């Protein structure tokens, strides 16, 4: 993924940042995972691919984990209210955003 970023950071709508961020978020710290690094990777991904709704949803999840709930809530609302084509990744992003929003903000 790092090679992809060096060659073309925007390749596949920032997909390399999405993969790296997800790996860092999901892996336990003992195995090299880091939510702080995941946030950095997702934020970099949004700089090169601001329309990537899945990066936004996963960034929101990392923000929630880091206690940055207001930033997370704004991102989730943006994904849920977003317009545009209904590509499979957009549907996945909205599904993930709905799950996170309902779990953390619907009370």
LUMGU-352760 format. One line per field, with one value per atom (N, C-alpha, C, O): residue in three letters; residue number from 1; atom name; x, y, z. Coordinates in steps of 0.001 Angstrom, whole numbers, plus 500000, padded with zeros to 6 digits. Layout:
BEGIN
type: ALA; ...;
seq: NUM; ...;
atom: CA; ...;
xx: X; ...;
yy: Y; ...;
zz: Z; ...;
//
This chain:
BEGIN
type: UNK; UNK; UNK; UNK; UNK; UNK; UNK; UNK; UNK; UNK; UNK; UNK; UNK; UNK; UNK; UNK; UNK; UNK; UNK; UNK; UNK; UNK; UNK; UNK; UNK; UNK; UNK; UNK; UNK; UNK; UNK; UNK; UNK; UNK; UNK; UNK; UNK; UNK; UNK; UNK; UNK; UNK; UNK; UNK; UNK; UNK; UNK; UNK; UNK; UNK; UNK; UNK; UNK; UNK; UNK; UNK; UNK; UNK; UNK; UNK; UNK; UNK; UNK; UNK; UNK; UNK; UNK; UNK; UNK; UNK; UNK; UNK; UNK; UNK; UNK; UNK; UNK; UNK; UNK; UNK; UNK; UNK; UNK; UNK; UNK; UNK; UNK; UNK; UNK; UNK; UNK; UNK; UNK; UNK; UNK; UNK; UNK; UNK; UNK; UNK; UNK; UNK; UNK; UNK; UNK; UNK; UNK; UNK; UNK; UNK; UNK; UNK; UNK; UNK; UNK; UNK; UNK; UNK; UNK; UNK; UNK; UNK; UNK; UNK; UNK; UNK; UNK; UNK; UNK; UNK; UNK; UNK; UNK; UNK; UNK; UNK; UNK; UNK; UNK; UNK; UNK; UNK; UNK; UNK; UNK; UNK; UNK; UNK; UNK; UNK; UNK; UNK; UNK; UNK; UNK; UNK; UNK; UNK; UNK; UNK; UNK; UNK; UNK; UNK; UNK; UNK; UNK; UNK; UNK; UNK; UNK; UNK; UNK; UNK; UNK; UNK; UNK; UNK; UNK; UNK; UNK; UNK; UNK; UNK; UNK; UNK; UNK; UNK; UNK; UNK; UNK; UNK; UNK; UNK; UNK; UNK; UNK; UNK; UNK; UNK; UNK; UNK; UNK; UNK; UNK; UNK; UNK; UNK; UNK; UNK; UNK; UNK; UNK; UNK; UNK; UNK; UNK; UNK; UNK; UNK; UNK; UNK; UNK; UNK; UNK; UNK; UNK; UNK; UNK; UNK; UNK; UNK; UNK; UNK; UNK; UNK; UNK; UNK; UNK; UNK; UNK; UNK; UNK; UNK; UNK; UNK; UNK; UNK; UNK; UNK; UNK; UNK; UNK; UNK; UNK; UNK; UNK; UNK; UNK; UNK; UNK; UNK; UNK; UNK; UNK; UNK; UNK; UNK; UNK; UNK; UNK; UNK; UNK; UNK; UNK; UNK; UNK; UNK; UNK; UNK; UNK; UNK; UNK; UNK; UNK; UNK; UNK; UNK; UNK; UNK; UNK; UNK; UNK; UNK; UNK; UNK; UNK; UNK; UNK; UNK; UNK; UNK; UNK; UNK; UNK; UNK; UNK; UNK; UNK; UNK; UNK; UNK; UNK; UNK; UNK; UNK; UNK; UNK; UNK; UNK; UNK; UNK; UNK; UNK; UNK; UNK; UNK; UNK; UNK; UNK; UNK; UNK; UNK; UNK; UNK; UNK; UNK; UNK; UNK; UNK; UNK; UNK; UNK; UNK; UNK; UNK; UNK; UNK; UNK; UNK; UNK; UNK; UNK; UNK; UNK; UNK; UNK; UNK; UNK; UNK; UNK; UNK; UNK; UNK; UNK; UNK; UNK; UNK; UNK; UNK; UNK; UNK; UNK; UNK; UNK; UNK; UNK; UNK; UNK; UNK; UNK; UNK; UNK; UNK; UNK; UNK; UNK; UNK; UNK; UNK; UNK; UNK; UNK; UNK; UNK; UNK; UNK; UNK; UNK; UNK; UNK; UNK; UNK; UNK; UNK; UNK; UNK; UNK; UNK; UNK; UNK; UNK; UNK; UNK; UNK; UNK; UNK; UNK; UNK; UNK; UNK; UNK; UNK; UNK; UNK; UNK; UNK; UNK;
seq: 1; 1; 1; 1; 2; 2; 2; 2; 3; 3; 3; 3; 4; 4; 4; 4; 5; 5; 5; 5; 6; 6; 6; 6; 7; 7; 7; 7; 8; 8; 8; 8; 9; 9; 9; 9; 10; 10; 10; 10; 11; 11; 11; 11; 12; 12; 12; 12; 13; 13; 13; 13; 14; 14; 14; 14; 15; 15; 15; 15; 16; 16; 16; 16; 17; 17; 17; 17; 18; 18; 18; 18; 19; 19; 19; 19; 20; 20; 20; 20; 21; 21; 21; 21; 22; 22; 22; 22; 23; 23; 23; 23; 24; 24; 24; 24; 25; 25; 25; 25; 26; 26; 26; 26; 27; 27; 27; 27; 28; 28; 28; 28; 29; 29; 29; 29; 30; 30; 30; 30; 31; 31; 31; 31; 32; 32; 32; 32; 33; 33; 33; 33; 34; 34; 34; 34; 35; 35; 35; 35; 36; 36; 36; 36; 37; 37; 37; 37; 38; 38; 38; 38; 39; 39; 39; 39; 40; 40; 40; 40; 41; 41; 41; 41; 42; 42; 42; 42; 43; 43; 43; 43; 44; 44; 44; 44; 45; 45; 45; 45; 46; 46; 46; 46; 47; 47; 47; 47; 48; 48; 48; 48; 49; 49; 49; 49; 50; 50; 50; 50; 51; 51; 51; 51; 52; 52; 52; 52; 53; 53; 53; 53; 54; 54; 54; 54; 55; 55; 55; 55; 56; 56; 56; 56; 57; 57; 57; 57; 58; 58; 58; 58; 59; 59; 59; 59; 60; 60; 60; 60; 61; 61; 61; 61; 62; 62; 62; 62; 63; 63; 63; 63; 64; 64; 64; 64; 65; 65; 65; 65; 66; 66; 66; 66; 67; 67; 67; 67; 68; 68; 68; 68; 69; 69; 69; 69; 70; 70; 70; 70; 71; 71; 71; 71; 72; 72; 72; 72; 73; 73; 73; 73; 74; 74; 74; 74; 75; 75; 75; 75; 76; 76; 76; 76; 77; 77; 77; 77; 78; 78; 78; 78; 79; 79; 79; 79; 80; 80; 80; 80; 81; 81; 81; 81; 82; 82; 82; 82; 83; 83; 83; 83; 84; 84; 84; 84; 85; 85; 85; 85; 86; 86; 86; 86; 87; 87; 87; 87; 88; 88; 88; 88; 89; 89; 89; 89; 90; 90; 90; 90; 91; 91; 91; 91; 92; 92; 92; 92; 93; 93; 93; 93; 94; 94; 94; 94; 95; 95; 95; 95; 96; 96; 96; 96; 97; 97; 97; 97; 98; 98; 98; 98; 99; 99; 99; 99; 100; 100; 100; 100; 101; 101; 101; 101; 102; 102; 102; 102; 103; 103; 103; 103; 104; 104; 104; 104; 105; 105; 105; 105; 106; 106; 106; 106; 107; 107; 107; 107;
atom: N; CA; C; O; N; CA; C; O; N; CA; C; O; N; CA; C; O; N; CA; C; O; N; CA; C; O; N; CA; C; O; N; CA; C; O; N; CA; C; O; N; CA; C; O; N; CA; C; O; N; CA; C; O; N; CA; C; O; N; CA; C; O; N; CA; C; O; N; CA; C; O; N; CA; C; O; N; CA; C; O; N; CA; C; O; N; CA; C; O; N; CA; C; O; N; CA; C; O; N; CA; C; O; N; CA; C; O; N; CA; C; O; N; CA; C; O; N; CA; C; O; N; CA; C; O; N; CA; C; O; N; CA; C; O; N; CA; C; O; N; CA; C; O; N; CA; C; O; N; CA; C; O; N; CA; C; O; N; CA; C; O; N; CA; C; O; N; CA; C; O; N; CA; C; O; N; CA; C; O; N; CA; C; O; N; CA; C; O; N; CA; C; O; N; CA; C; O; N; CA; C; O; N; CA; C; O; N; CA; C; O; N; CA; C; O; N; CA; C; O; N; CA; C; O; N; CA; C; O; N; CA; C; O; N; CA; C; O; N; CA; C; O; N; CA; C; O; N; CA; C; O; N; CA; C; O; N; CA; C; O; N; CA; C; O; N; CA; C; O; N; CA; C; O; N; CA; C; O; N; CA; C; O; N; CA; C; O; N; CA; C; O; N; CA; C; O; N; CA; C; O; N; CA; C; O; N; CA; C; O; N; CA; C; O; N; CA; C; O; N; CA; C; O; N; CA; C; O; N; CA; C; O; N; CA; C; O; N; CA; C; O; N; CA; C; O; N; CA; C; O; N; CA; C; O; N; CA; C; O; N; CA; C; O; N; CA; C; O; N; CA; C; O; N; CA; C; O; N; CA; C; O; N; CA; C; O; N; CA; C; O; N; CA; C; O; N; CA; C; O; N; CA; C; O; N; CA; C; O; N; CA; C; O; N; CA; C; O; N; CA; C; O; N; CA; C; O; N; CA; C; O; N; CA; C; O; N; CA; C; O; N; CA; C; O; N; CA; C; O; N; CA; C; O; N; CA; C; O; N; CA; C; O; N; CA; C; O; N; CA; C; O; N; CA; C; O; N; CA; C; O;
xx: 500822; 500000; 500869; 500537; 501979; 502866; 503446; 503648; 503714; 504210; 503134; 503429; 501912; 500803; 500708; 500545; 500810; 500716; 501858; 501651; 503061; 504202; 503984; 504320; 503415; 503214; 502026; 502139; 500888; 499674; 498762; 497960; 498868; 498082; 496569; 495839; 496103; 494657; 494151; 492963; 495033; 494641; 493466; 493448; 492481; 491272; 490601; 490155; 490543; 489854; 490416; 489671; 491754; 492410; 492359; 492501; 492162; 491987; 493145; 492927; 494362; 495513; 495438; 495769; 495007; 494851; 493752; 493868; 492701; 491602; 492106; 491804; 492864; 493379; 494334; 494229; 495259; 496218; 495514; 495825; 494575; 493834; 493047; 493008; 492422; 491623; 492506; 492148; 493659; 494583; 495035; 495057; 495390; 495831; 494719; 494972; 493496; 492381; 492052; 491791; 492063; 491632; 492694; 492355; 493967; 495016; 495224; 495229; 495392; 495713; 497078; 497935; 497253; 498514; 499729; 500800; 499574; 500693; 501145; 502285; 500242; 500584; 500878; 500956; 501039; 501412; 500282; 500509; 499077; 497946; 498019; 498630; 497395; 497405; 496228; 496149; 495316; 494196; 494687; 494134; 495699; 496262; 496769; 496511; 497479; 497987; 496839; 496876; 495813; 494643; 493996; 493647; 493836; 493247; 494087; 493542; 495397; 496276; 496123; 496076; 496046; 495919; 494575; 494515; 493503; 492187; 492149; 491617; 492710; 492710; 493516; 493121; 494649; 495413; 494603; 494615; 493906; 493069; 492006; 491723; 491413; 490382; 490961; 490256; 492223; 492852; 492959; 492787; 493243; 493389; 492092; 491936; 491159; 489887; 488748; 488161; 488429; 487423; 486017; 485155; 485774; 484446; 484320; 483257; 485391; 485367; 484569; 485065; 483337; 482424; 482825; 482561; 483456; 483870; 485023; 485069; 485945; 487003; 486370; 486794; 485372; 484700; 484057; 484168; 483389; 482725; 483752; 483557; 484831; 485854; 486613; 487006; 486817; 487440; 486551; 487041; 485257; 484320; 484437; 484418; 484557; 484707; 485990; 485995; 487066; 488326; 488209; 488745; 487509; 487276; 486491; 486817; 485475; 484695; 485618; 485568; 486452; 487383; 488361; 488820; 488676; 489615; 488906; 489553; 487591; 486847; 486498; 486110; 486627; 486339; 484941; 484774; 483955; 482600; 481924; 481187; 482142; 481475; 481978; 481191; 483274; 483828; 483270; 482951; 483161; 482610; 481165; 480773; 480372; 478957; 478787; 477934; 479589; 479509; 479834; 479156; 480870; 481223; 480123; 479785; 479572; 478513; 477292; 476695; 476919; 475779; 476080; 475205; 477307; 477699; 477555; 477074; 477967; 477844; 476368; 475939; 475607; 474190; 473379; 472437; 473724; 472978; 473573; 473044; 474659; 475352; 474515; 473635; 474825; 474157; 475195; 476365; 474783; 475705; 475275; 474211; 476122; 475790; 475728; 476388; 474951; 474797; 475696; 475221; 476984; 477949; 477980; 477595; 478428; 478467; 479229; 478813; 480337; 481102; 480356; 480542; 479521; 478707; 477635; 477379; 477013; 476022; 476675; 476107; 477873; 478598; 478912; 478787; 479319; 479646; 478414; 478488; 477290; 476056; 475598; 475115; 475745; 475377; 476253; 475749; 477540; 478468; 478169; 478166; 477922; 477614; 476326; 476260; 475321; 474046; 474265; 473748; 475035; 475311; 476033; 475674; 477028; 477788; 476938; 476978; 476171; 475330; 474297; 474104; 473638; 472615; 473212; 472598; 474398; 475041; 475506; 475408; 476014; 476668; 475910; 476214; 474919; 474297; 472773; 472168; 472149; 470682; 470241; 470271; 469841; 469401; 468208; 467696;
yy: 498813; 500000; 501254; 502256; 501182; 502347; 502637; 503798; 501593; 501786; 502430; 503322; 501991; 502593; 504081; 504906; 504423; 505827; 506635; 507773; 506066; 506781; 507033; 508101; 506039; 506163; 507067; 507983; 506815; 507585; 507546; 506622; 508526; 508505; 508444; 507934; 508955; 508994; 507732; 507628; 506787; 505562; 504890; 504748; 504478; 503824; 504638; 504104; 505951; 506867; 506779; 506737; 506753; 506724; 505377; 505301; 504326; 502993; 502504; 501770; 502888; 502438; 503003; 502312; 504247; 504843; 504127; 503922; 503756; 503030; 501694; 501348; 500961; 499657; 499823; 499100; 500764; 500964; 501410; 500926; 502326; 502785; 501667; 501547; 500850; 499748; 498742; 498249; 498441; 497518; 498066; 497342; 499338; 499931; 499965; 499766; 500212; 500262; 498878; 498728; 497881; 496537; 495737; 494918; 495959; 495178; 495633; 496832; 494692; 495082; 495775; 495544; 496611; 497336; 496430; 496790; 495261; 494321; 493834; 493400; 493908; 493440; 494609; 494427; 495787; 496944; 497890; 498892; 497604; 498477; 499770; 499817; 500814; 502117; 502948; 503265; 503298; 504140; 505527; 506132; 506033; 507346; 507332; 508260; 506286; 506165; 505949; 506466; 505184; 504983; 506327; 506590; 507169; 508493; 509280; 509902; 509261; 509984; 509454; 510231; 508132; 507549; 507900; 508247; 507812; 508188; 509665; 510023; 510517; 511952; 512247; 513093; 511554; 511712; 511220; 511835; 510118; 509589; 510573; 510703; 511269; 512253; 513469; 514139; 513754; 514868; 514560; 515448; 513302; 512933; 512415; 512399; 511991; 511435; 511921; 511124; 513213; 513772; 513211; 513410; 512519; 511956; 510512; 509907; 509954; 508557; 508442; 508748; 507998; 507917; 506837; 506974; 505774; 504716; 505181; 504837; 505955; 506524; 507407; 507373; 508188; 509054; 508241; 508594; 507155; 506322; 505683; 505656; 505176; 504552; 505586; 505306; 506769; 507841; 508204; 508430; 508258; 508540; 507478; 507804; 506225; 505150; 505338; 505133; 505726; 505971; 507181; 507180; 508213; 509391; 508990; 509435; 508166; 507716; 507009; 507264; 506127; 505383; 506314; 506007; 507441; 508405; 509449; 510354; 509331; 510286; 511584; 512558; 511611; 512808; 512660; 512615; 512587; 512222; 513273; 512910; 514540; 515562; 515521; 515651; 515344; 515218; 513967; 513982; 512896; 511649; 511834; 511402; 512472; 512682; 513469; 513133; 514509; 515322; 514496; 514603; 513677; 512837; 511829; 511617; 511216; 510222; 510858; 510279; 512041; 512746; 513076; 512970; 513471; 513776; 512541; 512642; 511393; 510152; 509788; 509430; 509881; 509496; 510425; 509981; 511697; 512673; 512884; 513659; 512204; 512411; 512025; 511167; 512686; 512355; 511754; 511625; 511403; 510835; 509441; 508958; 508814; 507499; 506473; 506614; 505475; 504402; 503232; 502125; 503489; 502421; 501503; 501917; 500274; 499351; 499910; 499715; 500600; 501149; 502278; 502484; 503005; 504054; 503420; 503889; 502370; 501658; 501086; 501155; 500520; 499992; 501093; 500899; 502250; 503374; 503836; 504095; 503939; 504372; 503345; 503708; 502079; 501019; 501101; 501012; 501266; 501391; 502659; 502629; 503760; 505021; 504903; 505399; 504266; 504082; 503265; 503608; 502184; 501328; 502119; 502022; 502883; 503664; 504778; 505017; 505454; 506557; 506031; 506602; 504947; 504379; 503925; 504096; 503354; 502842; 503963; 503833; 505064; 506082; 507396; 508185; 507646; 508970; 508957; 510002; 507843; 507771; 507365; 506191; 508349; 508044; 508860; 508741;
zz: 500000; 500000; 500000; 499367; 500716; 500743; 499363; 499005; 498591; 497231; 496365; 495569; 496513; 495760; 496088; 495189; 497367; 497782; 497183; 496763; 497136; 496543; 495057; 494546; 494363; 492915; 492606; 491793; 493249; 492969; 494194; 494329; 495083; 496322; 496101; 496951; 494982; 494716; 494016; 493708; 493767; 493054; 493760; 494982; 492950; 493461; 494560; 495576; 494325; 495245; 496674; 497653; 496758; 498064; 498755; 499976; 498001; 498565; 499414; 500378; 499087; 499881; 501298; 502261; 501426; 502759; 503543; 504751; 502845; 503482; 504051; 505193; 503257; 503689; 504867; 505858; 504767; 505860; 507140; 508229; 507005; 508176; 508823; 510048; 507998; 508537; 509261; 510330; 508677; 509324; 510679; 511675; 510706; 511964; 512999; 514187; 512564; 513510; 514056; 515250; 513202; 513583; 514333; 515188; 514028; 514679; 516116; 516396; 517015; 518397; 518438; 517585; 519428; 519577; 519643; 519154; 520241; 520340; 518973; 518805; 517993; 516650; 515711; 514496; 516262; 515460; 515118; 514440; 515563; 515279; 516077; 517145; 515556; 516213; 515709; 514523; 516614; 516208; 515808; 514889; 516470; 516117; 514674; 513907; 514319; 512950; 511967; 510851; 512376; 511507; 511187; 510036; 512189; 511965; 510971; 510059; 511133; 510208; 508782; 507828; 508643; 507307; 506673; 505493; 507449; 506915; 506531; 505480; 507379; 507068; 505810; 505009; 505626; 504390; 503194; 502128; 503382; 502308; 501874; 500683; 502838; 502484; 501769; 501013; 502000; 501274; 499786; 498951; 499452; 498038; 497432; 496211; 498286; 497806; 498701; 499433; 498654; 499560; 499368; 500224; 498271; 498036; 498526; 498391; 499094; 499523; 500821; 501905; 500684; 501822; 502828; 504023; 502353; 503265; 504156; 505337; 503605; 504442; 505514; 506669; 505151; 506131; 507249; 508424; 506883; 507896; 508828; 510043; 508268; 509101; 509932; 511064; 509376; 510157; 511343; 512449; 511109; 512200; 513289; 514476; 512901; 513885; 514703; 515917; 514033; 514745; 515662; 516770; 515201; 516052; 517307; 518407; 517149; 518307; 519291; 520495; 518777; 519625; 520342; 521442; 519723; 520299; 521169; 521696; 521320; 522136; 521419; 522064; 520118; 519315; 518702; 517483; 519583; 519156; 518284; 517367; 518531; 517720; 516274; 515337; 516099; 514750; 514067; 512878; 514834; 514293; 513868; 512784; 514716; 514414; 513118; 512296; 512929; 511709; 510464; 509442; 510564; 509422; 509102; 507938; 510136; 509909; 509265; 508357; 509725; 509122; 507664; 506805; 507391; 506013; 505118; 503989; 505618; 504836; 504656; 503559; 505729; 505665; 504775; 504119; 504742; 503941; 502560; 501763; 502280; 501009; 499811; 499870; 498743; 497491; 496559; 496920; 495414; 494447; 494053; 494442; 493278; 492769; 493891; 494921; 493681; 494662; 494282; 494032; 494242; 493993; 495208; 496302; 495036; 496180; 497377; 498518; 497129; 498247; 498953; 500152; 498231; 498851; 499724; 500833; 499238; 500061; 501314; 502404; 501155; 502310; 503313; 504523; 502799; 503684; 504448; 505650; 503764; 504440; 505466; 506539; 505146; 506087; 507339; 508459; 507152; 508279; 509081; 510312; 508393; 509070; 509882; 511007; 509336; 510045; 511317; 512381; 511198; 512354; 513450; 514623; 513076; 514053; 514657; 515864; 513807; 514305; 515288; 516361; 514921; 515809; 517139; 518192; 517085; 518299; 519224; 520444; 518662; 519479; 519627; 520522; 518755; 518768; 518815; 519056; 518600; 518649; 520049; 520418; 520799; 522171; 522537; 523650;
//
